[in-house]
Amino acid sequence: MKVKEMTRKARAFVLLAVDLGKEEKVMEKLLKFDEVKEAHVIPGEKDLMIVLETEREIIVPNSTRISDFVTNKIARIPGVLDTETILPTKSKTKSSE
């Protein structure tokens, strides 16, 4: 029996405002990052919503790691005007069994 390796992940939701008509292009660039698990075009003040997932580290807080990723990777994509990051403090998911 193979033992599944247990990894701890930090998750965040990022809302993005992008240049008009650039939603698809920005979404394709976002999906090239391993940390971006989902990307969605949404109506409203923001244009895209992405789900980020990073490995948790003992020394670096989750919020710092995610903030650095958003600032250094996502915000630098041409067409991205603004970002808003949502860090859940507690989450539950349905069992897939």
C-alpha beads as a LAMMPS data file, in Angstrom:
LAMMPS data file: protein, C-alpha beads

97 atoms
96 bonds

1 atom types
1 bond types

-500.0 500.0 xlo xhi
-500.0 500.0 ylo yhi
-500.0 500.0 zlo zhi

Masses

1 110.0

Atoms # bond

1 1 1 0.000 0.000 0.000
2 1 1 1.367 3.363 -1.044
3 1 1 1.316 6.052 1.648
4 1 1 0.151 9.402 0.380
5 1 1 2.633 12.118 1.258
6 1 1 1.008 14.722 3.451
7 1 1 1.658 18.290 2.382
8 1 1 0.336 21.406 3.985
9 1 1 -0.907 24.108 1.666
10 1 1 -1.804 27.747 2.135
11 1 1 -4.710 28.972 0.046
12 1 1 -5.765 32.466 -0.991
13 1 1 -8.263 34.065 -3.321
14 1 1 -7.097 37.014 -5.387
15 1 1 -9.397 39.461 -7.149
16 1 1 -7.888 41.362 -10.067
17 1 1 -8.848 44.453 -12.036
18 1 1 -7.405 44.324 -15.548
19 1 1 -7.383 46.490 -18.657
20 1 1 -10.644 46.302 -20.621
21 1 1 -10.581 43.385 -23.027
22 1 1 -7.434 41.822 -21.495
23 1 1 -9.212 39.303 -19.245
24 1 1 -8.466 36.208 -21.370
25 1 1 -4.845 37.183 -22.025
26 1 1 -4.154 37.847 -18.331
27 1 1 -5.952 34.628 -17.350
28 1 1 -3.720 32.586 -19.678
29 1 1 -0.581 34.151 -18.165
30 1 1 -1.843 33.479 -14.635
31 1 1 -2.499 29.809 -15.377
32 1 1 1.179 29.336 -16.320
33 1 1 2.091 29.640 -12.625
34 1 1 1.936 26.343 -10.717
35 1 1 0.531 28.216 -7.704
36 1 1 -2.567 29.358 -9.632
37 1 1 -5.075 26.505 -9.369
38 1 1 -8.142 28.232 -10.833
39 1 1 -8.910 31.401 -12.776
40 1 1 -12.377 32.874 -13.358
41 1 1 -13.736 35.908 -15.202
42 1 1 -16.233 37.584 -12.867
43 1 1 -18.685 40.507 -13.118
44 1 1 -18.355 43.565 -10.901
45 1 1 -15.605 45.924 -9.821
46 1 1 -12.947 43.238 -10.317
47 1 1 -12.557 41.314 -13.555
48 1 1 -10.857 38.067 -12.510
49 1 1 -10.721 35.826 -9.469
50 1 1 -7.962 33.290 -8.974
51 1 1 -7.302 30.602 -6.413
52 1 1 -3.677 30.434 -5.239
53 1 1 -2.163 27.512 -3.429
54 1 1 1.376 27.561 -2.014
55 1 1 3.354 25.212 0.185
56 1 1 3.297 26.204 3.840
57 1 1 6.639 26.909 5.419
58 1 1 7.588 26.865 9.073
59 1 1 9.712 30.006 8.977
60 1 1 7.799 32.209 6.501
61 1 1 4.184 33.080 7.417
62 1 1 1.529 32.135 4.845
63 1 1 0.471 35.755 4.461
64 1 1 4.029 36.847 3.624
65 1 1 4.554 34.079 1.084
66 1 1 1.252 34.799 -0.659
67 1 1 1.752 38.570 -0.526
68 1 1 5.209 38.218 -2.088
69 1 1 3.793 36.045 -4.875
70 1 1 0.996 38.514 -5.631
71 1 1 3.344 41.512 -5.561
72 1 1 6.283 39.979 -7.417
73 1 1 4.494 37.798 -9.963
74 1 1 0.828 38.674 -10.461
75 1 1 0.922 42.464 -10.154
76 1 1 3.723 42.609 -12.742
77 1 1 1.685 40.949 -15.489
78 1 1 0.950 43.529 -18.215
79 1 1 -2.709 44.521 -18.043
80 1 1 -3.137 43.965 -14.289
81 1 1 -4.320 47.227 -12.730
82 1 1 -5.122 46.233 -9.149
83 1 1 -5.271 43.204 -6.874
84 1 1 -7.122 42.335 -3.687
85 1 1 -6.042 39.270 -1.730
86 1 1 -8.357 37.308 0.542
87 1 1 -6.674 34.977 3.052
88 1 1 -9.095 32.584 4.752
89 1 1 -8.482 32.134 8.468
90 1 1 -10.487 28.898 8.671
91 1 1 -11.844 26.672 5.920
92 1 1 -13.859 23.517 5.487
93 1 1 -14.438 21.480 2.365
94 1 1 -16.788 18.667 1.494
95 1 1 -15.303 15.217 1.580
96 1 1 -14.758 13.714 -1.851
97 1 1 -15.538 10.209 -0.590

Bonds

1 1 1 2
2 1 2 3
3 1 3 4
4 1 4 5
5 1 5 6
6 1 6 7
7 1 7 8
8 1 8 9
9 1 9 10
10 1 10 11
11 1 11 12
12 1 12 13
13 1 13 14
14 1 14 15
15 1 15 16
16 1 16 17
17 1 17 18
18 1 18 19
19 1 19 20
20 1 20 21
21 1 21 22
22 1 22 23
23 1 23 24
24 1 24 25
25 1 25 26
26 1 26 27
27 1 27 28
28 1 28 29
29 1 29 30
30 1 30 31
31 1 31 32
32 1 32 33
33 1 33 34
34 1 34 35
35 1 35 36
36 1 36 37
37 1 37 38
38 1 38 39
39 1 39 40
40 1 40 41
41 1 41 42
42 1 42 43
43 1 43 44
44 1 44 45
45 1 45 46
46 1 46 47
47 1 47 48
48 1 48 49
49 1 49 50
50 1 50 51
51 1 51 52
52 1 52 53
53 1 53 54
54 1 54 55
55 1 55 56
56 1 56 57
57 1 57 58
58 1 58 59
59 1 59 60
60 1 60 61
61 1 61 62
62 1 62 63
63 1 63 64
64 1 64 65
65 1 65 66
66 1 66 67
67 1 67 68
68 1 68 69
69 1 69 70
70 1 70 71
71 1 71 72
72 1 72 73
73 1 73 74
74 1 74 75
75 1 75 76
76 1 76 77
77 1 77 78
78 1 78 79
79 1 79 80
80 1 80 81
81 1 81 82
82 1 82 83
83 1 83 84
84 1 84 85
85 1 85 86
86 1 86 87
87 1 87 88
88 1 88 89
89 1 89 90
90 1 90 91
91 1 91 92
92 1 92 93
93 1 93 94
94 1 94 95
95 1 95 96
96 1 96 97
